[in-house]
Structures are given as structure tokens and as C-alpha cells.
Amino acid sequence: MSTGAPLACRRAAVLSDLLQQKFDPDTAEANHRQLYRILQQAILSGELPAGTQLPPTRLLACDLGIARNTVIQVYEQLGIEGYVHTGVGRGTFVADTAPDRIAGFDLITAPARRGNDGGSLSCRGKVLLENAGAGKRQWGGFVPGVPDVTQFPARVWSRIESRLWRRLSPEMMSYASGGGYAPLREVLVDYLRTARGVRCDPRQVLITTGTHHSLHLLTHLLADFGDGVWLEEPGYWGARSLLQIAGLDITAVPVDEQGMNPGELPLRRVPRFIFVSPSHQFPLGSVMSLARRRELLEYAKSTNAWIIEDDYDSEFRYGCRPLPSLQGLDDGGRVIYLGTLSKIMFPGLRLAYMVVPENLVDGFALGLMELYREGHLAPQAVLAEFIREGHFASHIRRMRTIYSERRVTLIEAIHEHFGDALPVIGSAAGLHLVLGLPGDVDDQALSARALAHGIVARPLSLYYCDKRQARRGLVLGYGCVARDEIPREFARLATVIRECL
Ligand SMILES: Cc1ncc(COP(=O)(O)O)c(C=O)c1O
């Protein structure tokens, strides 16, 4: 290259030389695989920083002595995965994916910024607490997501429990191993197949202490710092917190009446996880259409992304049968199904499960043991018996009727106070509904005011990553407020709402 060549050409030639030094034409590794690996590693290590222009395909092919098509194919693959982007007619450039600002905190300067007073929180801790979504009140009108625990057949439970404790083996009081109490996993397989269309065998069912626990394990075993995740916008704050502090790069994907809609996204790179609640989107309540389900499954299959299906309350659907799970449609082994017993039984039980694809079974069973020293076998055994004896199914049936009546009562109260002025959002399902508010109402201030009057009315904007774009509303749970108390409780809330409109 002559010294008079334009700067860009000189840089391209230098880079091409550098790649030539790394490239070994005599190895057994296929040319495209080797070039892909070299470029990927150079980008990940920062050797090729964001903005670097890759050599033109013709030049690089010539310098490496390989076909130009091979270089084109490698650039295209890196483009699909988000490592590079191509400006039409301008060349191929390294994309800005360096994890120096993930999840709202600066990773590189984090330790320095933490301070050294011994008592200060980590940067990760600060991010968690600053964005915390958990409410302090977990009972009463209108706490969302909490079932009516007073209706739980406690006598039946305690009868089974005392029977079991009389013959409890030492093994049942020791640490657990391998994913939980085997008979519980067996009965759950039957239940999941008939009620949710989930296809699995008992080894694929792993018992955890809650959805957060399942997610924690997932992030530890399947994701690395800086991996991407798609979250529903709006979505479940608990999932957002966990995925955020795991250092994942969150992309908020809008939700419409057919569920998560990634169609319009400028696809920066393939996510590692796609977190969805297809049976009853949380909190807006839409049901993901079959077309969207198939699209998402196809996308995950072709990109090796993991879909995390949060099926948290679909037992409670009023008027029509619950839709089968996304997992049941998956023929690529890309769905990890999360279920919880918090809504059907009671949240304090802290029992949940995940159904993982066949190839993850052994790793996850070992991961559970290694990370958490599993236990909790006695309540798992009581639950297995509770299900086997039919109490589980009859409790679901009974509660479905109760919640359905409460939902109707709450909607009637809303109409009585506001007519059609404020929309009720969401399908007839679950333990909550969303009351829409005009866009100029500060739902967080309204919620704080309601709380001062002793009423929980969670602001819809809280569930958005981008609060500025948030739709305004109130997420109202009817699971833990008696039907005859709903009109009075809502009348008190309506007074606060009117003051804020
Ligand atoms: C959307 C969503 N997913 C999952 C859960 C269940 O969480 P857990 O199993 O930890 O009780 C909840 C609880 O409120 C929820 O709202």
C-alpha cells in the first residue's frame, strides 16, 4: 500500500495484516469457522473496539487466501448476531456491544465508585434497591397477585402433614438432591399435561422456592454478563430486577393485544433470553396469539435464544378454558417453563417449579444442589399427597368461581363510579385487572395518595422500563379482598382517583 493511500485504506490494510497473522491456513478448522472465531474474539476482547471498520471482503479474502464468499458469509453471521453492522455502501463496522454500561450501572468504574466505607452497597445493590418494585403491603384491597389464603383448606393440609411427619424418614429431613421430591415431580407432570398442555417427563421438572429462585438459577447457568434479554414492556418487575442485577442487557419489547411484539424492533443482536407471559400477559392481561407464539418459537429455534415462559396464574381464566402453554408447541427445545404454586396454594408456601428441555436436565439438577443446598422435602411431600388425593383440583375449581365473582363485582363498581370513562384493560383471567387512566395523570402520585388512605393501587407505570413512555393506570388485585368488601373499598379509591383526574 503506498503511503499516499487514503487513511481508511491504510487502516483496512493494517487490520487485514493483523487478521492474517492470527489466521492459520493449515489448521483442520474450516476457514469460515476460524475467521468467525478470530473476529468474534477480537471484538469481545476489545482488540477491535466499537466503530472499527472491518477490511473490505475482497481485500481480506485476498490477504487470507480464501474465497470472498467465505468472508461475506462470516460478516453476515456477525451482523445477524449483532457484533457488526453494515452501512449501505459504507462498509462493515464493529458494533457497540461492550458491556461497560449495562442495566443502568457502569461496570468498569463500578468498584471505584462504590466507595470504601465498608458499609456502602455495591453498585449492583444500589441499582436493585433504586428500581425495587416489591410492595410492603401483601394483603388486602387491592394488592395484585395475592390469592385469598383464608380460603385455603388448611385442615386438609395439616391432616396430611401430621400423617406424613409421623413416618418421615431421615432422608426427608436432610438436604434434597437432584431437583426435588420425585413423587411431586411425577404428579406435576400429569397435572401440567392435562391442564397446561406441557410435554415433559418428571426429570425435566425441577422444584424451586419461587419464580425468583427459578430465574436466579437460570441466569447463573445460562447467561453471561452482558448477554441480551427481551422483556415485555410493561412486564413483571420481579423478573426485571433479577435479570438486571445479573448484568443482562435488557431490551424492553412493547406488548399489544397479541402479546409481546418484537416486529418493529431495531434488532441490535440476538438475545440470550426472551421473557414472556403468553397465557396472561403481566400486567396488561393480553393472551399471546398463535401466530405470535409460532413466530417467537421459530425465532428462538433459529437463533438459539431461550424463551422463558412465565405461566404464573393461568389456572384462573373465567368463561373459557385456559390456553395451552407455549412449551407444548415447542419442537425445538427452546422453552423453559416457569410455574408457581403461589397463586393456587398460598405464596408463603414458597414452592414453584421449572420445566427445562431434556438437554438441560442434568446441569440444572446439579446447579440447584451446588448453588442453594436444596431442602424443603417435607412440604413437597405434603403437596404431592394433596394433589394426588384431588384437593388441588377441587381447590382450583372453587377458587375460580370465587375470583370470577370478585372480578365482576370490581368491574361493576368501576362502572358505577366512572361509567365508561376509564377503561378496564385485560382478558377475563387471573387475580388482577388494570384500570386505565388518562395519559396526563401521575399514577405514581395517585397510588401514593391511595396508600395514605390505606388502599393499595399499584401504578401501571411502575411496570415499565421506560417510565416516560408508560401508559397510565392502576393495577388492581381482587384476589385478597372479599367480594362484599369490594364496593366499599373501591368507593374509597374512587374518591382519590377523582381528586387526581
Ligand atoms: C408475573 C408474575 N410471575 C410470577 C410470579 C410468582 O412469583 P413467585 O413464584 O415467586 O411467588 C408473580 C407473583 O406475583 C407474578 O406476578
The ligand as an SDF file (V2000), in Angstrom:
LIG
                    3D

 16 16  0  0  0  0  0  0  0  0999 V2000
  -45.9420  -12.0740   36.6860 C   0  0  0  0  0  0  0  0  0  0  0  0
  -45.5850  -12.9240   37.8590 C   0  0  0  0  0  0  0  0  0  0  0  0
  -44.8480  -14.0050   37.6450 N   0  0  0  0  0  0  0  0  0  0  0  0
  -44.5430  -14.8340   38.6510 C   0  0  0  0  0  0  0  0  0  0  0  0
  -44.9650  -14.5840   39.9330 C   0  0  0  0  0  0  0  0  0  0  0  0
  -44.7340  -15.6280   41.0040 C   0  0  0  0  0  0  0  0  0  0  0  0
  -43.7110  -15.4420   41.8080 O   0  0  0  0  0  0  0  0  0  0  0  0
  -43.4040  -16.4680   42.9680 P   0  0  0  0  0  0  0  0  0  0  0  0
  -43.3810  -17.8460   42.4080 O   0  0  0  0  0  0  0  0  0  0  0  0
  -42.0410  -16.0320   43.4000 O   0  0  0  0  0  0  0  0  0  0  0  0
  -44.4200  -16.2910   44.0240 O   0  0  0  0  0  0  0  0  0  0  0  0
  -45.6990  -13.4420   40.2160 C   0  0  0  0  0  0  0  0  0  0  0  0
  -46.0940  -13.1140   41.5830 C   0  0  0  0  0  0  0  0  0  0  0  0
  -46.6500  -12.1140   41.9030 O   0  0  0  0  0  0  0  0  0  0  0  0
  -46.0390  -12.6000   39.1290 C   0  0  0  0  0  0  0  0  0  0  0  0
  -46.7900  -11.5130   39.3140 O   0  0  0  0  0  0  0  0  0  0  0  0
  1  2  1  0
  2  3  1  0
  2 15  2  0
  3  4  2  0
  4  5  1  0
  5  6  1  0
  5 12  2  0
  6  7  1  0
  7  8  1  0
  8  9  2  0
  8 10  1  0
  8 11  1  0
 12 13  1  0
 12 15  1  0
 13 14  2  0
 15 16  1  0
M  END
$$$$
